[in-house]
Amino acid sequence: MDELDKLKNAWKKEENTYPKFSEKDIYAMLHRTSSSIVKWIMIISILEFVLWLGLSFLLKDNPGAKDLDSLNIDYITTPMSVISYGIILYFVYIFYTRYKKISTTDNVKTLMQNILKTRKAVSAYIFVNITYMAISTIILFIIVFNTHAGIITIVHKFEKDGHLLMFYLVAFIFTIVFIGVFVLVMWLFYKLVYGMLLKRLYKNYEELKKIDM
Amino acid sequence: MGSSSIERSFVQQLQENQNLIHKICRLYTNNEDAHKDLFQEITIQLWKAFPQFRGDSKFTTWAYRVGLNTAITLYRKTKRTVNTIEFDNTLHKINQDEYNYEEEEHIKLLYQGVQQLNDIEKALVFMYLEDKDYTEIAETLGISEVNARVKMNRIKGKLKKILNP
């Protein structure tokens, strides 16, 4: 008899030694809050959507944005707003349909895959948003440099002094550093939050994949 | 059926079949607090999934699928494990008349060995202990039957190694 069969005998004898919860205990449990990772993914994902939406409203109201309005570049800012809301709607839809697919009655592997897919929808959303932000910053950067009266005066001043290249270089580096720091902070946030939340899931998922290799 | 009678029917069925959930908690936790915590999370997940339970399969078959999924994937281990009480000395004390001391020690060691396995290996062991066949084990985990057998043999080897280092 191998070890596991010995354990099986003991396992069967243990049948009557488990604690017994009463119906009242079980009723009480039904109304407690779950601490499942799916619930946490849902909460964090909604926060991310709200945060990005809030950020876009905040950016619209700041003095810099009002300054932009005075440039009469609606032909470029309006399509950009439409695109950014389109991105949100698309990803909320994808997230929701994937979230609905998560079912605890699926097999272990499918459940894990569906959770990871839901999570990936939000990661893709963040990635698209960062890319969108970088591209729109560059577009606005170019437009402002060519149309904003105040900046054109500064550009001319640097041009006269013979430091134009230097000016562009500093402005370019500043933008890159700004985007870089932003991406780094987001990446660290992701590592931390999802590292903690999904570490065990990834480990178990890898283990399952390894069995079937 | 009204919502309260659905709840009553669920609670009754779970109360009658709660041993199944205790067994899952037995393998996936190692103290009383964690055991209760996992039991509660499985209960919540079962209740959430109950509308999908159509009664064409047995309550236990359905419940152990949800229970395992919760233990392996959904459950977040809480940090409330300060008072680590050795389980074997509390909830699961096996009747002294049935076992002699040496055997009891050996079983205790076996449980400790199983505790050292990873979550997926524990699931395989659990289903083996529950007399599930390899078709069902493979289907529950989402792997092939052949690989389930191979993995089971490896686990047996691994346990032997843990017990006889």
Interface residues (C-beta under 8 A of the other chain):
Chain A: D2 E3 L4 K6 L7 K8 A10 W11 K13 E14 E15 T17 Y18 P19 K20 F21 S22 E23 I26 Y27 M29 L30 R32 T33 S34 S35 S36 I37 V38 W40 S103 T104 T105 D106 N107 V108 K109 T110 L111 M112 I115 L197 R200 L201 K203 N204 E207 L208 I211 D212
Chain B: E7 F10 V11 Q12 L14 Q15 Q18 N19 H22 K23 R26 F39 Q40 E41 T43 I44 Q45 W47 K48 A49 Q52 F53 W62 R65 V66 L68 N69 T70 I72 T73 L74 Y75 R76 T78 L91 H92 K93 I94 N95 E98 Y99 H106 I107 L110 Y111 G113 V114 N118 D119 I120 E121 A123 V125 Y128 L129 D131 E139 T140 L141 G142 I143 S144 N147 A148 V150 K151 I155 K156 L159 K160 L163
